[in-house]
Amino acid sequence: MTRIADTLYPSSQPVIAPIEAGNGNEYYVDGNGGDDGNDGMSWNKAFKTLAFAMAVSHANIALTNRWALRNTIYISGDVFEEDLTKLAQKTDIVGCGSYNHHQQPGITGNHVIDTTSYMGCRFINVQFNAAAGVIMTIPTEQSGITFLGCTFDSGAAATTGILSTASEQLTVKGCRFTGQFSTAAISIGTGASNRLLIEDNIIESGAIGILINSGMTCANSQAIIQRNTFAVVTLVVDDDSSKVMIVNNQGRTDAAKEIATVLDCNEKFCSNNYFGNATANGIYPALAAIA
């Protein structure tokens, strides 16, 4: 079975095992030389836009007897200028090649996904860029949306990298969030976020690293933030729900004084986090004997 192109990860982060390509169709998108009038089945006949390719893949999976398959879209190009509003169910979008000094193809835009269900869509080795607003907005109707080895670049003034509201089984793994997000690199809204997994990422922010809304729930399956490295200005994680398991994270914040300015969480769900701030470095929660 074909292996999806390897993704480069920072040396400080665990390497993610290669993802096996799906058993469905393969489509190709060339942002430089493609044409949406092509059939998209090879690089020589590649589509021009990712939005068109995802529409084709989404419709293909919906055909009779194809529901259990997974399609793959390979994309290459300097920078795609697209504001995505739709995804593709059970489809992997895999970045190939690079643009300028970046090691991934880039998509520039603010992506607000609509309320159609695009379950199981995955982005692999793709860079997302925006100069303002939220880069990727994921609504309640989505589930199983995954970002593997991707980059979210805030540009000059993006507010948030990923904003997800009650989207179950969201996975953000091996990604890098760069720049000065003015709200948070990742924001999880109110509602059920069962099986939320944020792990092995490098997260920079001009404000909060990860923000969890007080109304977020994960009653049917634990939400987990683990093995991330932070470089932020205020709270590394602000868990207003007090429901998220926060373990084995590290990094620093510009905040000073007490732990409340570094990490807001339920201590009972935390272990082995090591952070530094303007005044000290330490483990949270502090080690103590268990009665």
C-alpha positions as CSV (number, residue, x, y, z in Angstrom):
1,M,0.0,0.0,0.0
2,T,1.2,3.5,-0.9
3,R,2.7,5.6,2.0
4,I,1.8,9.2,2.2
5,A,4.8,11.6,1.7
6,D,6.8,11.9,4.9
7,T,6.3,15.1,7.0
8,L,9.2,17.0,8.5
9,Y,8.9,17.5,12.3
10,P,11.0,19.6,14.7
11,S,13.7,17.5,16.3
12,S,12.3,18.1,19.8
13,Q,9.0,16.4,18.9
14,P,8.2,12.7,18.5
15,V,8.0,11.5,14.9
16,I,4.5,10.5,13.9
17,A,4.2,7.1,12.2
18,P,3.5,7.3,8.5
19,I,-0.1,7.4,7.5
20,E,-1.2,4.7,5.1
21,A,-3.0,6.1,2.0
22,G,-6.6,5.3,1.6
23,N,-8.1,2.6,-0.5
24,G,-10.2,4.9,-2.6
25,N,-9.4,7.3,-5.4
26,E,-6.4,9.6,-5.6
27,Y,-6.7,13.1,-6.9
28,Y,-4.0,15.7,-7.7
29,V,-4.1,19.5,-7.4
30,D,-1.4,21.7,-9.0
31,G,-2.0,25.3,-7.9
32,N,0.5,26.6,-10.5
33,G,-0.3,24.6,-13.6
34,G,-3.5,22.7,-13.0
35,D,-7.0,23.2,-14.5
36,D,-10.4,22.4,-12.9
37,G,-11.5,21.2,-16.3
38,N,-9.1,18.2,-16.0
39,D,-10.0,14.9,-14.5
40,G,-7.6,15.4,-11.6
41,M,-6.4,11.7,-11.7
42,S,-2.7,12.5,-12.3
43,W,-0.2,15.4,-12.0
44,N,-0.3,15.8,-15.8
45,K,-4.1,16.3,-15.5
46,A,-4.3,17.9,-12.1
47,F,-7.1,20.2,-10.9
48,K,-6.3,23.9,-10.2
49,T,-8.1,24.5,-6.9
50,L,-8.3,22.5,-3.7
51,A,-12.0,23.5,-3.3
52,F,-12.9,21.9,-6.6
53,A,-10.9,18.7,-5.8
54,M,-12.6,18.4,-2.3
55,A,-16.0,18.7,-3.9
56,V,-15.2,15.9,-6.3
57,S,-13.9,13.6,-3.5
58,H,-16.8,14.4,-1.2
59,A,-19.3,13.4,-3.9
60,N,-17.3,10.3,-4.8
61,I,-17.3,8.9,-1.3
62,A,-21.1,9.4,-1.1
63,L,-21.7,7.1,-4.1
64,T,-23.2,3.7,-3.4
65,N,-20.7,1.1,-2.1
66,R,-17.9,3.7,-1.6
67,W,-18.9,4.9,1.9
68,A,-16.2,2.8,3.7
69,L,-13.4,4.0,1.4
70,R,-10.9,6.9,2.0
71,N,-9.8,9.1,-0.8
72,T,-6.5,11.1,-1.0
73,I,-5.9,14.5,-2.6
74,Y,-2.3,15.5,-3.2
75,I,-1.7,19.2,-3.5
76,S,1.3,21.1,-4.8
77,G,1.8,24.8,-5.6
78,D,3.4,28.0,-4.3
79,V,0.4,29.4,-2.4
80,F,-3.3,28.6,-2.8
81,E,-5.4,31.7,-2.4
82,E,-8.6,30.1,-1.2
83,D,-11.2,30.7,1.5
84,L,-12.4,27.2,2.0
85,T,-16.0,26.8,3.1
86,K,-16.3,23.0,2.4
87,L,-14.2,20.0,3.2
88,A,-14.4,16.4,1.9
89,Q,-15.6,13.5,3.9
90,K,-13.2,10.6,4.5
91,T,-10.5,12.3,2.5
92,D,-6.8,13.0,3.2
93,I,-5.4,16.3,1.8
94,V,-1.6,15.8,1.6
95,G,0.8,18.6,0.9
96,C,3.7,17.8,-1.5
97,G,6.6,20.0,-2.4
98,S,7.1,23.5,-1.0
99,Y,6.9,27.2,-1.6
100,N,9.8,29.6,-1.2
101,H,11.6,28.7,2.0
102,H,8.7,26.8,3.4
103,Q,8.7,23.1,3.4
104,Q,5.0,22.7,2.7
105,P,2.5,24.0,0.1
106,G,0.6,26.9,1.6
107,I,-3.1,27.9,1.7
108,T,-3.7,31.5,2.4
109,G,-7.2,32.4,3.6
110,N,-9.8,32.4,6.3
111,H,-11.6,29.1,6.2
112,V,-15.1,29.0,7.7
113,I,-16.5,25.5,7.2
114,D,-20.3,25.2,6.5
115,T,-22.8,22.9,8.3
116,T,-22.6,20.0,5.9
117,S,-21.0,17.0,7.6
118,Y,-17.5,16.3,6.4
119,M,-16.6,13.5,8.8
120,G,-13.1,12.1,8.9
121,C,-11.4,14.8,6.7
122,R,-7.6,15.0,7.4
123,F,-4.9,17.6,6.4
124,I,-1.4,16.3,6.3
125,N,1.8,18.5,5.8
126,V,0.0,21.7,4.8
127,Q,0.7,25.3,5.8
128,F,-2.2,27.6,6.6
129,N,-1.7,31.4,6.4
130,A,-3.8,34.4,7.3
131,A,-3.2,38.0,7.9
132,A,-6.2,38.5,10.2
133,G,-9.2,36.8,11.8
134,V,-9.5,33.0,12.5
135,I,-7.6,30.7,10.1
136,M,-9.7,27.6,10.4
137,T,-13.3,27.6,11.9
138,I,-14.8,24.2,12.5
139,P,-18.5,24.1,13.4
140,T,-20.6,21.6,15.5
141,E,-21.6,19.4,12.5
142,Q,-18.0,18.2,12.0
143,S,-16.3,15.1,13.5
144,G,-13.0,13.4,13.2
145,I,-11.3,16.4,11.6
146,T,-7.5,16.0,11.9
147,F,-4.4,18.1,11.3
148,L,-1.1,16.2,11.1
149,G,2.2,17.9,10.7
150,C,0.6,21.1,9.5
151,T,1.7,24.8,10.1
152,F,-0.6,27.6,11.2
153,D,1.0,31.0,10.6
154,S,-0.7,34.0,12.1
155,G,0.9,36.5,9.8
156,A,0.7,40.0,11.3
157,A,-2.6,39.9,13.2
158,A,-4.6,36.6,13.0
159,T,-6.7,36.1,16.1
160,T,-6.8,32.3,16.2
161,G,-5.3,29.3,14.4
162,I,-8.1,26.7,14.9
163,L,-11.5,27.6,16.4
164,S,-13.5,24.4,16.9
165,T,-17.0,24.3,18.5
166,A,-18.4,21.0,19.7
167,S,-16.6,19.1,17.0
168,E,-16.0,15.6,18.3
169,Q,-12.8,13.7,17.8
170,L,-10.8,16.7,16.7
171,T,-7.1,15.8,16.5
172,V,-4.2,18.3,16.2
173,K,-0.9,16.4,16.2
174,G,2.7,17.3,15.3
175,C,1.7,20.8,14.1
176,R,3.4,24.2,14.5
177,F,1.6,27.4,15.4
178,T,3.8,30.4,14.6
179,G,3.5,34.1,15.2
180,Q,1.5,36.4,17.5
181,F,-2.1,35.1,17.6
182,S,-4.0,37.8,19.4
183,T,-6.6,35.5,21.1
184,A,-5.2,31.9,21.2
185,A,-3.4,29.5,18.9
186,I,-6.2,26.9,19.4
187,S,-9.7,27.7,20.8
188,I,-12.2,25.0,21.8
189,G,-15.8,26.3,22.1
190,T,-18.8,25.2,24.1
191,G,-20.4,21.8,23.6
192,A,-19.2,18.2,23.3
193,S,-15.6,17.8,22.3
194,N,-15.3,14.1,23.0
195,R,-11.9,12.5,22.2
196,L,-10.3,15.9,21.7
197,L,-6.5,15.3,21.2
198,I,-3.9,18.0,21.0
199,E,-0.5,16.5,21.2
200,D,3.2,16.9,20.1
201,N,2.7,20.4,18.8
202,I,4.9,23.6,19.0
203,I,2.6,26.4,20.0
204,E,3.5,30.1,19.8
205,S,1.0,32.8,20.7
206,G,0.9,36.5,21.4
207,A,-1.7,35.7,24.0
208,I,-3.1,32.3,25.2
209,G,-1.7,29.0,23.8
210,I,-4.9,26.8,24.1
211,L,-8.2,28.3,25.2
212,I,-11.0,25.9,26.4
213,N,-14.5,27.4,26.8
214,S,-16.2,26.9,30.2
215,G,-19.1,25.1,28.4
216,M,-16.9,22.5,26.7
217,T,-17.8,18.9,27.7
218,C,-16.1,15.5,27.1
219,A,-18.4,13.2,29.1
220,N,-18.2,10.2,26.8
221,S,-14.4,10.3,26.1
222,Q,-11.6,12.2,27.8
223,A,-10.2,15.4,26.1
224,I,-6.4,15.4,26.3
225,I,-3.6,18.0,25.9
226,Q,-0.2,16.3,26.0
227,R,3.5,16.6,25.1
228,N,3.2,20.1,23.6
229,T,5.8,22.8,23.7
230,F,4.7,26.4,24.4
231,A,6.1,29.9,23.8
232,V,3.3,32.3,24.7
233,V,2.7,35.7,26.3
234,T,-0.1,34.8,28.8
235,L,-1.5,31.4,29.8
236,V,-0.1,28.3,28.2
237,V,-3.5,26.6,28.6
238,D,-6.6,28.3,29.9
239,D,-9.0,25.5,30.6
240,D,-12.2,27.2,31.9
241,S,-14.1,23.9,31.7
242,S,-11.8,22.2,34.2
243,K,-12.4,18.9,32.3
244,V,-9.3,18.5,30.2
245,M,-6.4,16.1,31.0
246,I,-3.2,18.2,30.7
247,V,0.0,16.1,30.9
248,N,3.7,16.1,30.0
249,N,3.7,19.6,28.5
250,Q,6.6,22.1,28.6
251,G,7.6,25.6,27.6
252,R,7.4,29.2,28.8
253,T,5.2,32.3,29.1
254,D,6.0,36.0,29.5
255,A,3.6,36.0,32.5
256,A,5.0,36.5,36.0
257,K,4.2,35.7,39.6
258,E,2.0,32.8,40.5
259,I,0.8,29.6,38.7
260,A,-2.6,31.2,38.0
261,T,-0.9,33.4,35.4
262,V,0.7,30.4,33.7
263,L,-1.8,27.6,33.7
264,D,-5.5,27.6,34.4
265,C,-6.8,24.0,34.9
266,N,-8.2,21.4,37.2
267,E,-5.2,20.1,39.1
268,K,-6.8,16.7,39.4
269,F,-6.6,16.2,35.7
270,C,-2.9,17.4,35.4
271,S,0.5,15.7,35.8
272,N,4.2,16.3,35.0
273,N,3.9,19.7,33.3
274,Y,7.1,21.8,33.3
275,F,6.9,25.5,32.6
276,G,8.9,28.7,33.0
277,N,7.8,32.2,33.3
278,A,9.3,35.6,34.0
279,T,10.1,34.7,37.6
280,A,10.6,31.0,38.0
281,N,10.6,27.5,36.5
282,G,8.7,24.6,38.0
283,I,6.7,21.4,37.7
284,Y,2.9,21.5,37.9
285,P,1.2,20.1,39.8
286,A,4.0,20.1,42.5
287,L,5.1,16.6,43.4
288,A,3.6,15.3,46.6
289,A,2.9,12.1,48.4
290,I,-0.5,10.5,47.6
291,A,-2.4,9.8,50.8
